[in-house]
Amino acid sequence: MTESRDVELNPGAARQAGDHARDSERLAAMRAAFGGVGGARGLFGDVPGGDLAEQALESAAATMADELGRTGLTVQDISDSAYLMAEIADETDQAAHGRLVAAGEAAQRRSPAPGGAPAPSTNGTE
């Protein structure tokens, strides 16, 4: 049996999280750094085995750049999901407000006005 719990959606906090994820400059800076390392030539000069070390470094930089590319997509997904959650929260708030207004109007129509007469309709249908 699953337990039902209330969930509070905070659209402001969700938008702030989305903004923070999108504004992160760290991933771009890391990509640029790995690109610079991967493209450098002659890093090891005439050191024995320098060519092999350079190839290994280029390979490692390319692998890290690929991983950062995947991470960048994940950060974009997080940002997009945060904005989507904010939209859902706004829509939920609007729908809840509409239902509360309708329920309040229905309750007013059903409850007798002072003197025993039914309360007048606020929407002009009764």
MARPAMI-524586 format. One record per atom (N, C-alpha, C): residue number from 0; residue in one letter; atom name; y, x negated, z. Coordinates in steps of 0.2 Angstrom, whole numbers, padded with zeros to 4 digits. Each point is the difference from the previous one (the first is absolute). Layout:
! MARPAMI-524586
+-----+---+----+-------+-------+-------+
|   k | r |  a | north |  east |    up |
+-----+---+----+-------+-------+-------+
| NUM | A | CA |     Y |     X |     Z |
...
+-----+---+----+-------+-------+-------+
***
This chain:
! MARPAMI-524586
+-----+---+----+-------+-------+-------+
|   k | r |  a | north |  east |    up |
+-----+---+----+-------+-------+-------+
|   0 | M |  N | -0006 | -0004 |  0000 |
|   0 | M | CA |  0006 |  0004 |  0000 |
|   0 | M |  C |  0006 | -0004 |  0000 |
|   1 | T |  N |  0005 |  0001 | -0005 |
|   1 | T | CA |  0006 | -0004 |  0000 |
|   1 | T |  C |  0005 |  0003 |  0004 |
|   2 | E |  N |  0004 | -0005 |  0003 |
|   2 | E | CA |  0006 |  0002 |  0004 |
|   2 | E |  C |  0006 |  0001 | -0004 |
|   3 | S |  N |  0004 |  0005 |  0001 |
|   3 | S | CA |  0006 |  0001 | -0004 |
|   3 | S |  C |  0006 | -0002 |  0005 |
|   4 | R |  N |  0004 | -0004 | -0003 |
|   4 | R | CA |  0006 | -0003 |  0003 |
|   4 | R |  C |  0006 |  0001 | -0004 |
|   5 | D |  N |  0006 |  0001 |  0003 |
|   5 | D | CA |  0006 |  0000 | -0003 |
|   5 | D |  C |  0002 | -0006 | -0003 |
|   6 | V |  N |  0003 |  0000 | -0006 |
|   6 | V | CA |  0002 | -0007 | -0003 |
|   6 | V |  C |  0008 |  0001 | -0001 |
|   7 | E |  N |  0003 | -0005 |  0003 |
|   7 | E | CA |  0008 |  0001 | -0001 |
|   7 | E |  C |  0001 | -0005 | -0006 |
|   8 | L |  N |  0003 |  0003 | -0005 |
|   8 | L | CA |  0002 | -0004 | -0006 |
|   8 | L |  C |  0008 | -0002 |  0001 |
|   9 | N |  N |  0002 | -0006 | -0001 |
|   9 | N | CA |  0007 | -0002 |  0001 |
|   9 | N |  C |  0002 | -0002 | -0007 |
|  10 | P |  N |  0004 |  0004 | -0003 |
|  10 | P | CA |  0002 | -0002 | -0007 |
|  10 | P |  C |  0005 | -0006 |  0000 |
|  11 | G |  N |  0004 | -0001 |  0005 |
|  11 | G | CA |  0005 | -0005 |  0000 |
|  11 | G |  C | -0004 | -0007 |  0001 |
|  12 | A |  N | -0005 |  0000 |  0005 |
|  12 | A | CA | -0004 | -0006 |  0001 |
|  12 | A |  C | -0004 | -0002 | -0006 |
|  13 | A |  N | -0002 |  0005 | -0003 |
|  13 | A | CA | -0004 | -0002 | -0006 |
|  13 | A |  C |  0004 | -0003 | -0006 |
|  14 | R |  N |  0006 |  0003 | -0001 |
|  14 | R | CA |  0005 | -0003 | -0005 |
|  14 | R |  C |  0002 | -0007 |  0002 |
|  15 | Q |  N |  0001 | -0001 |  0007 |
|  15 | Q | CA |  0002 | -0007 |  0002 |
|  15 | Q |  C | -0006 | -0005 | -0001 |
|  16 | A |  N | -0006 |  0003 |  0001 |
|  16 | A | CA | -0006 | -0005 | -0001 |
|  16 | A |  C |  0000 | -0001 | -0008 |
|  17 | G |  N |  0001 |  0005 | -0004 |
|  17 | G | CA | -0001 | -0001 | -0007 |
|  17 | G |  C |  0006 | -0005 | -0003 |
|  18 | D |  N |  0006 |  0001 |  0003 |
|  18 | D | CA |  0005 | -0005 | -0001 |
|  18 | D |  C | -0001 | -0007 |  0002 |
|  19 | H |  N | -0003 | -0001 |  0006 |
|  19 | H | CA | -0001 | -0006 |  0002 |
|  19 | H |  C | -0006 | -0004 | -0004 |
|  20 | A |  N | -0005 |  0004 | -0002 |
|  20 | A | CA | -0005 | -0003 | -0004 |
|  20 | A |  C |  0003 | -0002 | -0007 |
|  21 | R |  N |  0004 |  0004 | -0003 |
|  21 | R | CA |  0003 | -0001 | -0007 |
|  21 | R |  C |  0005 | -0006 |  0001 |
|  22 | D |  N |  0003 | -0001 |  0005 |
|  22 | D | CA |  0006 | -0005 |  0001 |
|  22 | D |  C | -0003 | -0007 |  0002 |
|  23 | S |  N | -0007 |  0000 |  0001 |
|  23 | S | CA | -0002 | -0007 |  0002 |
|  23 | S |  C |  0000 | -0005 | -0006 |
|  24 | E |  N |  0003 | -0005 |  0002 |
|  24 | E | CA |  0001 | -0005 | -0005 |
|  24 | E |  C | -0005 | -0006 |  0001 |
|  25 | R |  N | -0004 |  0000 |  0005 |
|  25 | R | CA | -0004 | -0005 |  0001 |
|  25 | R |  C | -0006 | -0001 | -0005 |
|  26 | L |  N | -0002 |  0005 | -0003 |
|  26 | L | CA | -0005 |  0000 | -0005 |
|  26 | L |  C |  0002 | -0004 | -0006 |
|  27 | A |  N |  0006 |  0002 | -0002 |
|  27 | A | CA |  0003 | -0003 | -0006 |
|  27 | A |  C |  0002 | -0007 |  0001 |
|  28 | A |  N |  0002 | -0002 |  0006 |
|  28 | A | CA |  0001 | -0007 |  0001 |
|  28 | A |  C | -0006 | -0004 |  0000 |
|  29 | M |  N | -0006 |  0003 |  0003 |
|  29 | M | CA | -0006 | -0004 |  0000 |
|  29 | M |  C | -0003 |  0000 | -0007 |
|  30 | R |  N |  0001 |  0005 | -0004 |
|  30 | R | CA | -0002 | -0001 | -0007 |
|  30 | R |  C |  0003 | -0005 | -0004 |
|  31 | A |  N |  0007 | -0001 |  0001 |
|  31 | A | CA |  0004 | -0005 | -0003 |
|  31 | A |  C | -0003 | -0007 |  0002 |
|  32 | A |  N | -0001 |  0000 |  0007 |
|  32 | A | CA | -0002 | -0007 |  0002 |
|  32 | A |  C | -0007 | -0002 | -0003 |
|  33 | F |  N | -0005 |  0005 |  0000 |
|  33 | F | CA | -0006 | -0002 | -0003 |
|  33 | F |  C |  0000 | -0001 | -0007 |
|  34 | G |  N |  0005 |  0003 | -0003 |
|  34 | G | CA |  0001 | -0001 | -0008 |
|  34 | G |  C |  0002 | -0007 | -0001 |
|  35 | G |  N |  0005 | -0003 |  0005 |
|  35 | G | CA |  0003 | -0006 | -0001 |
|  35 | G |  C | -0006 | -0006 |  0002 |
|  36 | V |  N | -0004 |  0002 |  0004 |
|  36 | V | CA | -0005 | -0005 |  0002 |
|  36 | V |  C | -0005 |  0000 | -0006 |
|  37 | G |  N | -0002 |  0005 | -0002 |
|  37 | G | CA | -0005 |  0001 | -0005 |
|  37 | G |  C |  0002 | -0003 | -0007 |
|  38 | G |  N |  0007 | -0001 | -0001 |
|  38 | G | CA |  0002 | -0002 | -0006 |
|  38 | G |  C |  0002 | -0007 |  0000 |
|  39 | A |  N |  0000 | -0003 |  0006 |
|  39 | A | CA |  0002 | -0007 |  0001 |
|  39 | A |  C | -0005 | -0005 | -0003 |
|  40 | R |  N |  0003 | -0005 | -0003 |
|  40 | R | CA | -0004 | -0006 | -0003 |
|  40 | R |  C |  0001 | -0006 |  0003 |
|  41 | G |  N | -0005 | -0004 |  0000 |
|  41 | G | CA |  0001 | -0007 |  0003 |
|  41 | G |  C |  0002 |  0000 |  0007 |
|  42 | L |  N | -0002 |  0004 |  0004 |
|  42 | L | CA |  0001 |  0001 |  0007 |
|  42 | L |  C | -0003 | -0006 |  0004 |
|  43 | F |  N | -0006 | -0003 | -0003 |
|  43 | F | CA | -0003 | -0005 |  0004 |
|  43 | F |  C |  0001 | -0007 | -0003 |
|  44 | G |  N |  0004 |  0000 | -0005 |
|  44 | G | CA |  0001 | -0007 | -0003 |
|  44 | G |  C | -0006 | -0003 | -0003 |
|  45 | D |  N | -0001 | -0007 |  0002 |
|  45 | D | CA | -0006 | -0004 | -0002 |
|  45 | D |  C | -0005 |  0000 |  0005 |
|  46 | V |  N |  0000 |  0004 |  0005 |
|  46 | V | CA | -0005 |  0000 |  0005 |
|  46 | V |  C | -0007 |  0001 | -0003 |
|  47 | P |  N | -0005 | -0004 |  0002 |
|  47 | P | CA | -0007 |  0002 | -0003 |
|  47 | P |  C | -0002 |  0007 |  0002 |
|  48 | G |  N | -0002 |  0003 | -0005 |
|  48 | G | CA | -0002 |  0007 |  0001 |
|  48 | G |  C |  0005 |  0005 |  0000 |
|  49 | G |  N |  0006 | -0002 | -0002 |
|  49 | G | CA |  0006 |  0004 |  0000 |
|  49 | G |  C |  0000 |  0006 | -0004 |
|  50 | D |  N | -0003 | -0002 | -0006 |
|  50 | D | CA | -0001 |  0006 | -0005 |
|  50 | D |  C | -0004 |  0006 |  0003 |
|  51 | L |  N | -0006 | -0002 |  0003 |
|  51 | L | CA | -0004 |  0005 |  0003 |
|  51 | L |  C |  0003 |  0004 |  0005 |
|  52 | A |  N |  0004 | -0004 |  0004 |
|  52 | A | CA |  0004 |  0003 |  0006 |
|  52 | A |  C |  0005 |  0005 | -0003 |
|  53 | E |  N |  0003 | -0002 | -0005 |
|  53 | E | CA |  0005 |  0004 | -0004 |
|  53 | E |  C | -0003 |  0007 | -0003 |
|  54 | Q |  N | -0006 | -0001 | -0003 |
|  54 | Q | CA | -0003 |  0006 | -0002 |
|  54 | Q |  C | -0002 |  0004 |  0005 |
|  55 | A |  N | -0003 | -0002 |  0006 |
|  55 | A | CA | -0001 |  0004 |  0006 |
|  55 | A |  C |  0006 |  0003 |  0003 |
|  56 | L |  N |  0005 | -0003 |  0000 |
|  56 | L | CA |  0006 |  0003 |  0002 |
|  56 | L |  C |  0003 |  0006 | -0004 |
|  57 | E |  N | -0001 | -0002 | -0007 |
|  57 | E | CA |  0002 |  0006 | -0005 |
|  57 | E |  C | -0004 |  0006 |  0001 |
|  58 | S |  N | -0007 | -0002 |  0001 |
|  58 | S | CA | -0005 |  0006 |  0001 |
|  58 | S |  C |  0002 |  0004 |  0006 |
|  59 | A |  N |  0001 | -0004 |  0005 |
|  59 | A | CA |  0002 |  0004 |  0007 |
|  59 | A |  C |  0006 |  0004 | -0001 |
|  60 | A |  N |  0005 | -0003 | -0003 |
|  60 | A | CA |  0007 |  0004 | -0001 |
|  60 | A |  C | -0001 |  0006 | -0004 |
|  61 | A |  N | -0004 | -0001 | -0006 |
|  61 | A | CA | -0002 |  0006 | -0004 |
|  61 | A |  C | -0003 |  0005 |  0004 |
|  62 | T |  N | -0005 | -0002 |  0004 |
|  62 | T | CA | -0004 |  0005 |  0004 |
|  62 | T |  C |  0005 |  0004 |  0005 |
|  63 | M |  N |  0004 | -0004 |  0003 |
|  63 | M | CA |  0005 |  0003 |  0005 |
|  63 | M |  C |  0005 |  0005 | -0003 |
|  64 | A |  N |  0002 | -0002 | -0006 |
|  64 | A | CA |  0004 |  0004 | -0004 |
|  64 | A |  C | -0003 |  0007 | -0002 |
|  65 | D |  N | -0007 | -0001 | -0002 |
|  65 | D | CA | -0003 |  0006 | -0001 |
|  65 | D |  C | -0001 |  0005 |  0006 |
|  66 | E |  N | -0002 | -0003 |  0006 |
|  66 | E | CA |  0000 |  0003 |  0006 |
|  66 | E |  C |  0007 |  0004 |  0002 |
|  67 | L |  N |  0005 | -0004 | -0001 |
|  67 | L | CA |  0007 |  0003 |  0001 |
|  67 | L |  C |  0001 |  0006 | -0005 |
|  68 | G |  N | -0002 | -0001 | -0006 |
|  68 | G | CA |  0001 |  0006 | -0004 |
|  68 | G |  C | -0004 |  0006 |  0002 |
|  69 | R |  N | -0006 | -0001 |  0003 |
|  69 | R | CA | -0004 |  0006 |  0003 |
|  69 | R |  C |  0004 |  0002 |  0006 |
|  70 | T |  N |  0002 | -0004 |  0004 |
|  70 | T | CA |  0004 |  0002 |  0006 |
|  70 | T |  C |  0006 |  0004 | -0002 |
|  71 | G |  N |  0004 | -0003 | -0005 |
|  71 | G | CA |  0006 |  0004 | -0002 |
|  71 | G |  C | -0002 |  0007 | -0002 |
|  72 | L |  N | -0005 |  0001 | -0003 |
|  72 | L | CA | -0002 |  0007 | -0002 |
|  72 | L |  C | -0002 |  0004 |  0006 |
|  73 | T |  N | -0003 | -0003 |  0005 |
|  73 | T | CA | -0001 |  0003 |  0006 |
|  73 | T |  C |  0006 |  0002 |  0004 |
|  74 | V |  N |  0005 | -0004 |  0000 |
|  74 | V | CA |  0007 |  0001 |  0003 |
|  74 | V |  C |  0003 |  0006 | -0003 |
|  75 | Q |  N |  0000 |  0000 | -0007 |
|  75 | Q | CA |  0003 |  0005 | -0004 |
|  75 | Q |  C | -0004 |  0007 |  0002 |
|  76 | D |  N | -0007 |  0000 |  0000 |
|  76 | D | CA | -0003 |  0006 |  0002 |
|  76 | D |  C |  0002 |  0002 |  0007 |
|  77 | I |  N |  0001 | -0004 |  0005 |
|  77 | I | CA |  0002 |  0002 |  0007 |
|  77 | I |  C |  0007 |  0003 | -0001 |
|  78 | S |  N |  0004 | -0003 | -0004 |
|  78 | S | CA |  0007 |  0002 |  0000 |
|  78 | S |  C |  0000 |  0007 | -0004 |
|  79 | D |  N | -0004 |  0001 | -0005 |
|  79 | D | CA |  0000 |  0007 | -0003 |
|  79 | D |  C | -0003 |  0005 |  0004 |
|  80 | S |  N | -0005 | -0002 |  0004 |
|  80 | S | CA | -0004 |  0005 |  0005 |
|  80 | S |  C |  0005 |  0002 |  0005 |
|  81 | A |  N |  0004 | -0005 |  0003 |
|  81 | A | CA |  0005 |  0002 |  0005 |
|  81 | A |  C |  0005 |  0005 | -0003 |
|  82 | Y |  N |  0003 | -0001 | -0006 |
|  82 | Y | CA |  0004 |  0005 | -0003 |
|  82 | Y |  C | -0003 |  0006 | -0001 |
|  83 | L |  N | -0006 |  0000 | -0002 |
|  83 | L | CA | -0004 |  0007 | -0001 |
|  83 | L |  C | -0001 |  0003 |  0006 |
|  84 | M |  N | -0001 | -0003 |  0006 |
|  84 | M | CA | -0001 |  0003 |  0006 |
|  84 | M |  C |  0007 |  0003 |  0002 |
|  85 | A |  N |  0005 | -0003 | -0001 |
|  85 | A | CA |  0007 |  0003 |  0001 |
|  85 | A |  C |  0001 |  0006 | -0003 |
|  86 | E |  N | -0002 |  0000 | -0007 |
|  86 | E | CA |  0001 |  0006 | -0004 |
|  86 | E |  C | -0004 |  0006 |  0003 |
|  87 | I |  N | -0007 | -0002 |  0002 |
|  87 | I | CA | -0004 |  0005 |  0003 |
|  87 | I |  C |  0003 |  0003 |  0006 |
|  88 | A |  N |  0003 | -0004 |  0004 |
|  88 | A | CA |  0003 |  0002 |  0007 |
|  88 | A |  C |  0006 |  0004 | -0001 |
|  89 | D |  N |  0004 | -0001 | -0005 |
|  89 | D | CA |  0005 |  0004 | -0002 |
|  89 | D |  C | -0002 |  0007 | -0002 |
|  90 | E |  N | -0005 |  0000 | -0005 |
|  90 | E | CA | -0003 |  0006 | -0002 |
|  90 | E |  C | -0003 |  0004 |  0005 |
|  91 | T |  N | -0003 | -0003 |  0005 |
|  91 | T | CA | -0003 |  0003 |  0006 |
|  91 | T |  C |  0005 |  0003 |  0004 |
|  92 | D |  N |  0005 | -0003 |  0002 |
|  92 | D | CA |  0006 |  0002 |  0004 |
|  92 | D |  C |  0003 |  0006 | -0003 |
|  93 | Q |  N |  0001 |  0000 | -0007 |
|  93 | Q | CA |  0003 |  0006 | -0003 |
|  93 | Q |  C | -0004 |  0006 |  0000 |
|  94 | A |  N | -0007 | -0001 | -0001 |
|  94 | A | CA | -0004 |  0005 |  0000 |
|  94 | A |  C | -0001 |  0003 |  0007 |
|  95 | A |  N |  0000 | -0004 |  0005 |
|  95 | A | CA |  0000 |  0002 |  0007 |
|  95 | A |  C |  0006 |  0004 |  0002 |
|  96 | H |  N |  0006 | -0002 | -0003 |
|  96 | H | CA |  0006 |  0003 |  0002 |
|  96 | H |  C |  0000 |  0007 | -0003 |
|  97 | G |  N | -0002 |  0001 | -0007 |
|  97 | G | CA | -0001 |  0006 | -0003 |
|  97 | G |  C | -0004 |  0005 |  0003 |
|  98 | R |  N | -0006 | -0003 |  0003 |
|  98 | R | CA | -0005 |  0005 |  0003 |
|  98 | R |  C |  0003 |  0002 |  0007 |
|  99 | L |  N |  0004 | -0004 |  0004 |
|  99 | L | CA |  0003 |  0002 |  0006 |
|  99 | L |  C |  0005 |  0005 | -0001 |
| 100 | V |  N |  0004 | -0001 | -0005 |
| 100 | V | CA |  0005 |  0005 | -0002 |
| 100 | V |  C | -0003 |  0007 | -0002 |
| 101 | A |  N | -0005 |  0000 | -0004 |
| 101 | A | CA | -0003 |  0006 | -0002 |
| 101 | A |  C | -0004 |  0003 |  0007 |
| 102 | A |  N | -0003 | -0004 |  0004 |
| 102 | A | CA | -0003 |  0003 |  0006 |
| 102 | A |  C |  0005 |  0003 |  0005 |
| 103 | G |  N |  0006 | -0003 |  0000 |
| 103 | G | CA |  0006 |  0002 |  0004 |
| 103 | G |  C |  0002 |  0007 | -0002 |
| 104 | E |  N |  0001 |  0000 | -0007 |
| 104 | E | CA |  0002 |  0006 | -0003 |
| 104 | E |  C | -0005 |  0006 |  0001 |
| 105 | A |  N | -0006 | -0002 | -0001 |
| 105 | A | CA | -0005 |  0005 |  0001 |
| 105 | A |  C |  0000 |  0003 |  0008 |
| 106 | A |  N |  0000 | -0005 |  0004 |
| 106 | A | CA |  0001 |  0002 |  0007 |
| 106 | A |  C |  0005 |  0005 |  0002 |
| 107 | Q |  N |  0006 | -0002 | -0003 |
| 107 | Q | CA |  0006 |  0004 |  0001 |
| 107 | Q |  C | -0001 |  0007 | -0003 |
| 108 | R |  N | -0003 |  0001 | -0006 |
| 108 | R | CA | -0001 |  0007 | -0003 |
| 108 | R |  C | -0005 |  0004 |  0005 |
| 109 | R |  N | -0005 | -0004 |  0003 |
| 109 | R | CA | -0005 |  0004 |  0004 |
| 109 | R |  C |  0003 |  0002 |  0007 |
| 110 | S |  N |  0004 | -0004 |  0003 |
| 110 | S | CA |  0002 |  0001 |  0006 |
| 110 | S |  C |  0006 |  0005 |  0000 |
| 111 | P |  N | -0001 |  0005 |  0005 |
| 111 | P | CA |  0005 |  0006 |  0000 |
| 111 | P |  C |  0007 | -0003 |  0002 |
| 112 | A |  N |  0005 |  0003 | -0003 |
| 112 | A | CA |  0007 | -0002 |  0002 |
| 112 | A |  C |  0002 |  0004 |  0007 |
| 113 | P |  N |  0005 | -0002 |  0003 |
| 113 | P | CA |  0002 |  0004 |  0006 |
| 113 | P |  C |  0000 |  0007 | -0002 |
| 114 | G |  N | -0002 |  0004 |  0004 |
| 114 | G | CA |  0000 |  0008 | -0001 |
| 114 | G |  C | -0007 |  0002 | -0003 |
| 115 | G |  N | -0005 | -0004 | -0001 |
| 115 | G | CA | -0006 |  0002 | -0003 |
| 115 | G |  C | -0001 |  0000 | -0008 |
| 116 | A |  N |  0006 | -0001 | -0003 |
| 116 | A | CA | -0001 |  0000 | -0008 |
| 116 | A |  C | -0002 | -0006 | -0002 |
| 117 | P |  N | -0004 |  0000 | -0006 |
| 117 | P | CA | -0002 | -0007 | -0003 |
| 117 | P |  C |  0006 | -0004 | -0002 |
| 118 | A |  N |  0000 | -0006 |  0001 |
| 118 | A | CA |  0006 | -0005 | -0002 |
| 118 | A |  C |  0001 |  0001 | -0007 |
| 119 | P |  N |  0006 | -0001 | -0002 |
| 119 | P | CA |  0002 |  0001 | -0008 |
| 119 | P |  C | -0003 | -0007 | -0003 |
| 120 | S |  N | -0002 |  0001 | -0006 |
| 120 | S | CA | -0002 | -0006 | -0005 |
| 120 | S |  C |  0006 | -0004 | -0001 |
| 121 | T |  N | -0002 | -0007 |  0000 |
| 121 | T | CA |  0005 | -0004 | -0002 |
| 121 | T |  C |  0000 | -0002 | -0007 |
| 122 | N |  N | -0005 |  0002 | -0004 |
| 122 | N | CA | -0001 | -0002 | -0007 |
| 122 | N |  C |  0002 |  0006 | -0005 |
| 123 | G |  N |  0002 |  0006 |  0003 |
| 123 | G | CA |  0002 |  0006 | -0004 |
| 123 | G |  C | -0006 |  0004 | -0003 |
| 124 | T |  N | -0006 | -0001 |  0002 |
| 124 | T | CA | -0006 |  0003 | -0003 |
| 124 | T |  C | -0002 |  0007 |  0004 |
| 125 | E |  N |  0003 |  0000 |  0006 |
| 125 | E | CA | -0002 |  0006 |  0004 |
| 125 | E |  C |  0006 |  0004 |  0002 |
+-----+---+----+-------+-------+-------+
***
